[in-house]
Amino acid sequence: MNTDLLLVALRQQALYLPAVVPATEATPAALALCAELRQLGFTVSEQLLHALSSLADDEYAQLLDVLNRVMGTHLNWAALVRGWQVPTGESAADHFFTYIANLLKDQIRLNGTTLPCGHLIPDGTFPLERYTGCPFCGRPFKTDAGFVYKGQGSKLKVLQLWDDHDLDMHFVHLLSSAVPLDASQRESLKLLVANRPLPAVEITMKETRMLVVDELVSLGRDDEAARFFSSPQDVMRYLWYQHTGHLQLLEPHTLLYVHAKNRRRNRSLSDGHDDDEATFRQELRLKYNRQWCRRVARWLNGLTMPLDSQLESMHPKRRMWVRFIRALRLAEYARHPDYHQLRLLLDRFYRQDYTVWAGQVDHARNSDSPAAVLALLQQRPGLFSRCLFSTMLRYGADEVIEAFRAVADKIPSRLLYSLAAQAQLYFDPTGSRVARPLSGTLKDIPPHPLLQHYSAGQLQYMQQAVDDIFLQSMRRRYATLAQSQAPIGNRVYIDPQLFDIPMPVGDRSSTIHDVGGALQGTRFQIEGDCVRLFMQWGRDLPAQPLDMDLSCHLLKDQETVLCAYFSLDVPGAKHSGDIREIPDNVGTAEYIELSLPELQASGVRQVVFTCNAYSAGELSPGLVVGWMDSRYPMQVSNETGVAYDPSTVSHMVRIDESNLSKGLIFGVLDVEAREITWLEIPFDGQTVLSVNTQTVAAYLRRLRSKPTIGQLLLMRAEAQKQSLAGTPEEADEAFTYHWALDTARVCNLLLVG
């Protein structure tokens, strides 16, 4: 059984069982496995049940081991406080008196208990019988809880059967995705490239091509990898990804800034994680052996793009190119007669013997020549779309809209979609917008100053014009698709849930969904009266100080209440205690329990879920965060404080190694509606106090303003003259919530053109 491919299928709520002949009847072993899966929060489809009945005993064990590993049942889920649903009553005074006592313990005799960490806990301060570790320094002594709860969940996730065809189709969807892959998809793609033959499919996204190139190079297939490079910028993108792990071209000064910012401390105490900036600078230095130099020289020499276009693509990253040219000794290879094209490229690059289209546009703008600006922008429709809004404000809507309408059908649908999603927010002179730069952290953007020169009616007209262009272009594309490809039947089913989920365009992700994905903006209904947040970190790491914090904002009409390490017990929320060190290899956990009746009684409208790194650096790679919910009561251990039950997990994500942020907002609870919206909003700052709730509100507005999957599916059905069915069984083509879990498949189906 290939466990890598099994992990890929699990992310789509399926089990990959190749070459299995389904049994006619379920065997006792298969039924026993289903009972074990039920304890983990899963059930199986009838088709999968019969396929499981054909497996051998050792395959059952392998399958169960993978699921236990993914759900984290072997990890240490012990909390700092035993039975933490009952508050310990600790206060700031307890910490102060303990601090003074440890300063004076060598000078005067004090009554108290000395813990294994060396701290003296004076009598009358912390109730030590309630703790599994040191309440003063946060070091856990319980290094392995030995168990987790199971089977308390009231809602089971249905696992489907995947065979080779399903896996290969998922592979094709990932490769042909019309939008950048998120962290889960990137990890799945790497596993598929390593374990399956590469399909013959066009890869349109540059970032996706780099993942494929990396695997081909590791297999020694350099010539095959060369066909995925269309410009020098592609070569640089791959080299930078291979050097830093980032698929986006983050310049060195940006990485240095983020690295230094994440390691600033609010206190002078060192915990052993303060990296030296000089060391990081040294890691960013480019060093290549002769094999790599020859490889890159061949790639650049073999490019078929016109030389002028190559030079223009290199210009925006000119400083980085100078570094790469020197490190790769390209000037030396350019003198060889076999590298004639490389010699011409470098010669003109250093002499700057080329023109840049963006410079021509800037010159036309400075010359106040709208006709020349629009003519140039029409030459590059994709870049026209990226500056459409500001151009409309500068030159007026009518002329710009007409010029843009003429080239709209040449623009990728994902860009048109992004324009329609942002128009309402951009042309609002009273509200702020949020943007996510390459460094990852969201930034608030004030309204454009030129908005003040237009009336409300004129701004509404601009917004409506952008929406009309998007709708008309999509209808034309769908109609063209209907003529070239016959629809699958005349009736289509669209799950009502899809009308609440925004299209996954422009939402880059640095989290991995190991069991069933969810698109940002997905809403989870709460079944019980309690929601339990959880965070686990430190898996497979040696014992060390590593302080991650789980917190939440309780938003009321007139005030905000925090539940965090410095405020463990507030009305409606209880924290399990602040752990600041991790035990060896198994990690540790924190929890927060939210009581909806208490939250409503205290006037809380929303609760914002956050996690952040108090230690220097980013969120720990491998950190797992999510929430649990069940119609039935969820237990908490009075011995270890364990409160984790995989069967009650509603949503769970894992932090990827490419993450650059210090904190993450991962959900918002609407108390009155009793639903949680899954978000992924990175933020700066060492504590939860750095969270800007206005940014969260602006991000929610951005999600709510985006066209939903259901809306675009409905538009597609109308263009293809399909009627709507009430149930999946009545339809020839069914789009269910489970179908929407595969983001790449959603984008490939909807974003035509």
N, C-alpha and C positions, 0 to 999 in steps of 0.2 A: 504494500500500500504506500503510495507516494504521499507523504505528509505535507509536502510543499503545495501540491495541487489541491489537497484537501483543505488547506488553509485558504486558498483562493476561493474555493466554492463556499466555504463557511461565511465569507464576507458578503455573499449573496443569499444567505440563509439556505444553503444547499449542502449536500454531501456528494462528493465525487467518487463514484464506484464504477470504474471502467470494466468492460467485458464481463458483466455479471448477468447471468441468466436468472430472472426472477422466479422464485419458487411459487407454486400454486397455493401453498398454505404457509402461514407464519409458524416458524419453529419456536420452541420454548426458549432457545438462546436469544433469538431476535426479540421476543417479547420481554425477556429479562433486560436486554440492552435498552429497550424503549422505556422500561421502568426506571433505569438509571438516568436516561436522558431527561425524563420527566422531573427527576430531582434537581436537574440543572436548569430547568426552565424550557425544555424543548419537547416537542412532539413531532411525529413524522407523518408524511402523506402515505396514503395506501400504497402507492407505487413504490415508495422508498421502503416501506415495511416488507414487501415481498422481495425486494432486492437484498435487504439485510439478511433475509433468511437463507441466502446462498453463501454467506461469508463463513470463513473458517474461524475457529475459536481465537487464534492469535490475532486475526484481523479485528475481532470485536475489542480485544484489549487495546490494540493500537488506536482504534477509533475513539474509544473512551478516554485514552490517555491524552490524545490531541485536544478533545473538548474540555477536559479538566485543566489542561495547560492554558488554553485560550481563556477560559473563565476564571483562571487564577485561584482554583481551589487549593492548590498546594502552597500558596503564599502565606506569609504571616499577616493576618488580619486583626491581630490584637491591638486594642486601643490603650491609651495611657491610663484611663480610669476604668475600674470595674463597674459594671452596671451604670454607665454614665448617664442614663436617662434620669437618674436621681442626682441632682447637683451636689458637688462636694462642699460647696460653700467657700471655696478658696477666694482670697481677695488680694488686692495689691499690697495690703499691709502684711500678709503672710510672706510674700516675696521680699518685701523690704526688711522685715525682721530676720528672715533667713539669710539675706545678703549680709546684714550687719553681723549676725552670729558667725558666719563663715570668715569674716574679716578678723573677728576677735577670738576665735576658738583656740588659738595657740597662746593667748595671753590670759584669758580668764576661763574658769570652769563653767560650762553651760550644760544644762540637762537637755538631752535630745537623742536622736538616733543618727548614726553615721551610716550612710548608704554605700553600696559598692562603688559608686562613682566618686566617693570621697567627700560629698557634701553632708554637712550636719544639718538636720532638720530639727529645730527646737521644739520641745513639747508645747502643745497648745496652738501650733500653727496648722500645717497641713494634716488631714486625717490619713496617715500613711497606709492604713488598712484598705483604703479605697483605690490605691494606685498600683499599677504593674511596673512602674519605673520611678525615676526621680521627678517629683513635681516641680523642683526648682530649675534643673538644667534640661529636663525633657529627654533624658536618656532612658530608653526602655530596657528593662531587665528580662522581660518575657520575650525571648527571641523567636519563639515558634508557638503559635496558639494551638497547633495540633488538629484543628478542625475548623469548618465553617458550617453554618446552618444550610439546610437544603430542603426543597419542597414546600416552602411557605408561599410561593407565588400563586396568584390567582389567574394569570394569563400566560399561556404557553406560546412560544415561537414555533411555527410550523416549518420543518426542514423538508426541502424538496430533493428529488433525485437528479443528479447531473451525470451525464455520460460524456464520452469524448466529443460528441457533436456540440453539446452545451458549452463545454470548456473552450473549444476552438472558436465558437461564435463569440464568447466573451473576450477571447484573445483578439479577435478581429475588431470588436467594438472599441477596445482599449487603444489599439493601434490607429484606428481611423477616427478617433474622437475629435470633434470639432472645437473643443475647448481644452485648456491645459488640464492634465490629470491631477487629482488631489493626492494626498499622501498615501491613502489606502490603495488607490489605483496604481500609483507608481510602484509600490511594493509588490502588488499582484503582478504587474507587468514584468518586473524583473524575475519573479519566480517562474512565470510562463515562458519567457525567453530562454531561461536556463533549462527548462524541462520539456518544451514542446518545439517542434519545427516552426520556423518563422513563416507565417502566411504571406502570400503574394498580395499585399494590399498597400494602397497609397497612404503614406503617413504625412498628414498635413501640418501637424503641430511640431514646431522645432524642438520643444522640450521633450516630446515623446521620442523623436528621432535620436536624441542624445542618449536616452536610456538604452535603446536598441544598439546604438554604436558602441556603447561601453561594454555590453555583453559580447558583441562580435569581436572587439579588440581583445578582450580577455581570452577569447577562444583562438586568437591568432588569425582571424579572418579580416585582415586590414583592407584588402582590396574590395571585399564585399561591403565593409563599413564606409568606404569612400563614396559610394553612390548616394549616401544619405546627406552628403554635404553639398549645398547649392551655392554657398557664398563663404567668404573668409570669416564672416561673423558666426556662421555655424561651427566652423573649426574652433574659433575662440570659445564659443559657448561650451563645446565639449571639453576642451582643455581646462576651462575654469571649473566645470562640474567635476571633472576627474581630480582636480586639485583641492577644491573646497567642499564638494558635496552639494553645491547650490546650482540648480538648473537655470536660474535667472542670473544675468550678468551684474552681480553686485560688485561694485568697484572696491578696491582695497580700502580706500578712506572710509567708505560706508561700513565695511566689516569691522574696521578698527574702532570706529565711533560706537557701533552697537556693542562690541566686545567690552570697551571701556565703560560704557554707560551701565551695562548689566552687572558690572563688578564694583560699582560704587556702593559704599556701605553707609547706612545711617548710624552706625556705631563703630567704635574703634577696635572692638574685639575681633581678633582674627580667628577664623574657623578652619584654616588650612586650604581655602578655596580661592584665595586672592591670587589670580594668575598675573604674572609679570607681562606688561604690555610689550616689552622687548622680545619676549619669547614668542608671543603671538605674531609680532612683525616678522620674526625669523621664519615662522611656519608659513607665512604668506609668500615668502620669497620663492621665485620660480627656479627650479633646478631640473634639468633633463639630461639623460644620457644620450649617447650617439644613436641608439635605436629609435628613441622617440624623436630626435631631430630629423632623422631620415624619413620617418613615418609622416610627420607633419609637413615636411618639405614636399613629399610626393602628393599629399592631399591638396596642398595649395597650388602646386604646379599643374594638377589635373583638373582644376575647376573649369567649367565651360561657360560660366557667366561672363558677359563682356567686361573687359578690363575697367572701363570707366565706372560700371556699376559696382564692381568689386571695391574700387577705391572709395566710392561714395559710402558703401556699407561699413568700411573700416573707420571712416572719419569720426563718428560720434565717440568711439572708444580709442582715439588716437594714442592717448598716454598709455593705455594698457597694451596696445599693439607694439609700442616701442619696447616695453618690457619683454613681451613674448618673443619679438624678433631677436633680441639680444640673447635671451635664455636658450632659444632653440638654434642659435648660430645660423639663422636663415641667410644672412649675408654671405656666409662662407659657402653654403650650398648653391646660392644664386650664381656664383662664378663658374659652376660646372656647366658644360654645354647641354647636359640633359635637362636642366632646369631653366630653360629659356623664359617661360611664362613667369616663373617666380622672379627672375631678374628684372623683367619689365615692371612687375608689380611693385617691387621694393624701390626701384629707381624712381618711379613716378610718385610713390608714397612719400619718400623723403624729400623730393623736390616740390611736393604739394601741387603737382601738375594735374589738377582735376577740379571740376566744379561740383558744388553740392546743391541739390534741389532746395533744401531747407534754407540755404543762404539766399537763393533767388526769391523765395517767398518772403523772407524778412526784408529784402531790398524793396520788393514791390509794396509791402506794407508801409515801410518808412517813406516811400515815395507817394503814399496816399493814392494808390491806384487800384481801386476795388476790382475793376475788370481784369487787370493783370493778375491779381491775387487769386481770383476765382478760376481763371483759366489755368493757372498753375496747380491749384488744388484739385481740379478735375482730372489732371494727369495722374494723380495718386489718390484714388477714391478712399482707400483705407485710412490714409492720413487726413483726408478731408473730414471723415467722420469723427476723428479725434479732436478736431478743433472747430467743429460745426457750431456749437453753442456760442463760443466767444466771437466767432466771425459774424454770427447773426446779430449779436449785440453791437458789434463795431460798425457794420455796414447796413444794418436793417434787415428785416426778415425776408421780404418778398424776393429780392434779387438773389440772396444766398440760397433760399429754399428752392428756387427754380433751378439754380446751378446744381444743387445737390440732388434734386429729383432726377436730373438727367443721367446721373451716374449711380443712382441708388441700387440698381439691379446688379452692379458689378461689385458691390460691397458684401463681404461675408455676413451671413444672417446673424451671427453672434454679435457683430458690431452694431447692426441695426437694432437688435434686441437691447443692447446696453444703452443705446441712445434713448429708446422708448422708456426704459426703466429709470433713467436719470433725469428726463426732461422735467417732470413735475417738481422735483427737488431743486434742480438748477435754476429754474425760472421763478422761484419763490423768494422775493426780496426780504422776507422776514425770518426765514429759517436757515440754519447752517447745514452743511453737508459733511459727509465723512469720506475720506479717501484712505486707501491702503497702499502705501508706497512699498518699494521692493524690500525694505527692511522689516516689513510685516506689521508694525504697530499702527493702529488706526489714528488718523489725524483729523481734527475738526477744521473745516474750511469755511470761512465767512462768505456771505453772499457776494457775488461779483459786483464791484462798484457801479458798473454801467447799468445795472438793473434799476437804479433810482431814476434813470432818465426815461423810463418807459411806464406807461399806465398799466393798471391791472388787466385791462382788456387786451392790450398789445402783448403782454406776457402770456396771457391765456391763449392768444392766437398762435404764438410761437410754439408753445407746448403742444397744441392741437395739431399744428402742421407737422411736427416731428412724429407724433403718433400716427397720423394719416399715412405718412410715407412708409412707416414700418408695416402697418396693416396692409396697405395696398401692395407693397413689394412681396410680403409673405403670401398673400392670396395668389398673386401671379405665379410665384414659385410653386406653391402647392398645386395650382391648376396645371402647370407644366408637368409636374410630377405625375398628376393623374393621367395625363395624355400618354406619357412614356411608360408608366407602370400601372397596370390595373390594380385597383385596391383589393384587399383581401375581403371579399364579400361586400354586402350592402349595408350590414348593420354593425355598429361599433359600440362597445361599452367603455365608458370613462368613469373611473372610480371617483365619487364625490370628494374624497380626501385630496385628490390631485388639484382641485380648485383652490386649495389653501397652501400649496407648496410652490414657492417661486422656482422658476427655471434656474438650474445650476450654472449660471454664466457669470464670471467675474468674482466667484467666491473661492479664492484659493484656500487650501486647507493644509495644516501641518499636523493633523491628528489622523490616527489610523483607527478605522472601525473594524475590529476583528470579528465581530459577530453581527451581521446585518447592519447595513449603512443607514444613514438618514441625511437628507439634504437640509442645508441651513434653512430655517424657517418652518421646518416640520413641527407640528403640534402634537404633543402626547397628552391624551386625556388621563386624569388621575382617577384611579379606582377606589382608593381608600381615603382615610382621613390624615394619613401621614406620608410624607416624602422624606426619604433618607438619602442624603448626599454622602458619597464616599470618595476617598482618594487613597491610593496605594502607590508607594514609590520605594526605590532602593533595591529592586529585584536584581540579583546577580552582581551586586556591588559589595565590596568589602565594608566592614564596619567603619563608620566615619561620621563626623558632624555634617549633616545635610538636611537643612530645615526647609521643608515645603509646607505651605499653609493652605488650609481649606477654610473659606469664609463665605459670607453672604451679606448682601445689603437688603434690609427690610424697608421698603419705601412706603411712607405714609403721605397724606396730603400736605402736612406742614413740616415733617421732619424725616430723617433717615436714621434707622437703628442698625448697628452692626453686630453680627455674631461672628466672632473671630477669636484668635488666641488670647486677646486681652479682654474679651467679653464673652465668656463661655455660656452664660445662661441669660437669655432675654426672653420676654413674653413671646411664645410661639416657636422658639428655636433653642436647641441645646447642642453644645459642642462637646466632643469626646476628649478634649485635652490636647495641648500643644506638644508634639514630639519634635525634637530638634536634632536627634542623632538616629542613625539607622543601624540595626544589628547586621551581622554578617550574612550576606547573600540572600536572605529571605525578605528584607525590607520591612516596612511598617505601614500603619494606616491611621487615618483620621476620618471622623464622621460628623455630620450635622443632621439632626432630626428636626423636621418642620411639622408642626401640628396645624392643619388648616383651620379647624374651629378656633384655636387660640389666636391665630393670625387674623382671622376675620373679626374676632372680638376686640382685638387691639387696634383695629383700623388699618392694617397693612393691605396695600393694593397690589404690590408686586414684590417679588423676591428675586434678586440677581445673584446667580451662583458664580463664584470665582475661585480660582486657585492661583497661587503665585509662589515664586522662589524668594524666601527670605535670605537664604545663603547667597553668596556672590555667584553670579552667572545666571544662565537661563533656567527654565523649567527642566527638571531632570529627564533626560531621554528614557522612555519606558514608563514614565509616570502614567498611572491609570486613574481616570476620573469619570464619574457618572452619577446616576441616581437610581434608587430603588423605590418601588411602589407596589402595593398589594392590597387587595380587598380584605385580606386576613391580617391579624396582628403579626408584626415582625419582631422576633426576639432579640435580646441583647444579653450576652453572657455576664453573669455576676462574678465570674472568676477571671476572665481575660478581657472583657469588654468587646469581644467579637460581635459584630452586628451585620456581617456580610452574608448574603444568601444569593447565589447565582440565579436561582429561579425567580427572584423578585426584581432583577435588573431590568429597567426599562430602556436605558441607553448607557453605553460605556465606550470611551475612546482612550487611545494610547498616544502619548506625545512622541512625535517622530524626531529623529536626530537632526533634521534640517531646521528645527524650530529655533528662532532667534529672539522670541519674546520672553519677558520675565514673568508675565502673568497671562491668564486666559479667563475670559468670561464664557462659560459654556452652557448657560441656560437662563431663562427668565420665566418665573412662575407667576401666572395671573391667578390671584387667589380667588376672585369671584367666579371667573370662568372655569376654575379648577383644571387648568391645562398648562403645560410647560412647552415653551418654544425653544428648540435646540438652536444655539448660536455658536459661533466661534469668533470671538472678538479678542485679539491680543491687546495687552496694555503694558505700559511701563510702570516701574515702581516696585519697591521692596515689600510693601504691605497693601492691604485691601483699601487703605485710605487713598491710594493713587487712582482708584477707579472713578471715572467721570460718568455719572449716571445720565448726563445729557447726551454723551456720545452713544450710550446704549439706546436711548430713545431715538436718536437720529438714525442709528443702524437699523432699528426695528422699522422705522418709517421707510427706509430704503428698501428693506425686504418686502414690506407691504405694497410698495409702489411698483414692484417688478411684475410683469405678466407671469401668470402661473402656468404650470404644466397643463392643467385642465383647459385653460383658455386657449392655448395654442393647439391642443389636440382637437378642441371643438372647431377651431378655425380650419384645421386640416380636414376634418370630417365634412364640413360644409363645402370646401373647395373640391373634395372628391365625391360630393353628392352621396354621402353615407348617412343613414338614419341612426338615431340613438337607440340602444337597447337598455332595458331596465336592469338586467342581470348579466353576468359574464356568460352564463349558459345559453342565453338567447342570442348572443352576438357571434359574428364571424371573426371579429378581431376585438380582443379584450385588453384594456390598459388598466391594470390593477395597481394597488400600492406596491405590491411585491415587484411588479415590472419596473416601477420607478426607482427601486433601490440601485439599479445599475445606471449610474449617472452617465456613463459614456453611451449606453444604448439610448437613453432619453435624448441626449444631444444629437446623436447621429440620425435619429428618426425625425426630429423636429427642425433642426437647423440645416435646412437644405440650401444649396447655393453657396 
